[in-house]
């Protein structure tokens, strides 16, 4: 039961092979690929540019995390992954 759905394409994959974006509950900060001890709301993305862009274009990350995201997060994700 470690499969998660990509917010960009909707494909279900093992969570270890996906980017995890978490809104940390205690500090209300955004953590990318934090450890499993990070408590908060999380959303997953495939490791490809089209999924990252689709998730931002359709505001799926903001809706899933229930918060606004910094604009530089998209660039960071695209460049890093």
N, C-alpha and C positions, 0 to 999 in steps of 0.2 A: 504493500500500500504506500509506496514512496513515489508514485507517479503524480505529476502535476501537469496542468494545462497551460500552454503558452498564451499570454495575453495578446500576442500579436497575431499568430496564425491559428490558434485553437488546437494545435496538435498536442496529444498527450505523450509525455516522455518521462523518463526517470528524473527525479529532481536533482540528482547529482550531475546531470549533464546539461543543466540550465542555469541561467543567471537568476539569482534571487535578489529581489529588491524589497527591503523591509523598512517600514516606518516604525522606528523604535518607540515603544510606548512611554518609557520613562522621560525621554528628552525630546520627543517629537522630531527626531532627526531621521534623515534617509541614509540607510546603510546598504551598500552594494556588496553582495556575496559575503554577508556576515556569517558567523558561526551559528550552529543550531541553538545556542543558548540565548541569542538575541530575541527578546520577547516583543511582539508587535504584529501588525498586519503585514502580510507579505504577498508579493506577486512574482510570477516567474516568466522568463523570456527565453526563447531559443538563442543560441550563440550565432545569430546572423543579422545582418544589417536590415534586411527587409522586415523582419519581425519587430525589431526595435522601432523602426520608423512607423510601422503600422500601429503599434501600441500608442505611440505619442500622437499620431495624427487623429486617432479616434478617441483620445483622452482616456484610454482604458487603464493606464497606470494611476492617474489621478482618482478615477472612480473606485478602483480596487483598494487603494491605500487611504481613501477618504481624506486627501490633503492636496494642496497645490505643490507642484514640483519645481525646483529651480531649473531655469532654461538650460544652464550649462550641463545638466545631467544627461541630456540626449547626446550632446557632443562627446561627453566623456565615455558613454556606453558605446557609441559607434567607433570611436578611436581605440578604445581598450579591447573590444571584442570584435 
